[in-house]
Amino acid sequence: MTRIPWTNPRAGLICAAVGGLACTASGLSAQDWSTVTASRQLGDEREIHIHLEYGAGVLNLRPGEPGSLYRMELRYDQDVIEPRTHYADGILEIGMDRIGRGIRIGSRDGSGQLDLEVSREVPLSLDLEFGAARANLDLGGLPIRELQVATGASDTRIEVSAPNPVQLELASFEAGAANLVASGLGNLNAERIRLEAKAGKATLDFGGQWQRDAEVDLALDLGAVELRFPRGLGVQLVVDALLTSVDAQEMFRRGDSYFSADWDSAETRLTVDIDAHIGAIDVVWTR
């Protein structure tokens, strides 16, 4: 008999075919694995706020199909976690509750998987938290107004392949002992980008269609960061570093700052404020 561990009585979370919301669950093995799906069609929502918490496994986020507000599919070990979801008034919450002992959230071997598709048709606020996961976030063309990404010991890849059609005030990234690769950051249409990285490696590619001047706040502890800038973007690095190497290729130094050669004439300028302790910063210029 198939078990559907979807309702969380403590939080009053119910998954039902109401107002365009549909959910199904099926057992994948006699003992451990299940798959649950949830979706909702686009209605009169003017925006959607998504808060997601995920432990171990694979996390994939991508733009959804026209007319769909969101669609989620989760494969999980039902002896280890209890999934929970709740949607109301433009707010979607997705999370996991541990029900096993001595085992990581998500699955016994980290092979669980969460796939989430979100609408391109309404503005989004994304608050994403994940731990020992492999995350692939495709944010291309999504209308993002708020963005927060917090990772633990993860391998995270973020791609912004197409411009954000709405203005984003702050994009915030926090990475623990992680490998973070983010590309197309110029397409975020962000006024400010903030990254806190600890004991990990980050590659930040600022390619894309820049629509305004912007600022980047970078805090680095015991890690390495590669900054990739497209030629034609005026760049200033303001560096406060302790025991940190700085390889600022093709930039000239003035005081505590490094400037790109075309800083004075560039149509769009990016100021990067760096606070680093025991690490390495490398600058790479791309076409």
Disulfide bonds with the S-S distance in Angstrom:
Cys15-Cys23 1.55
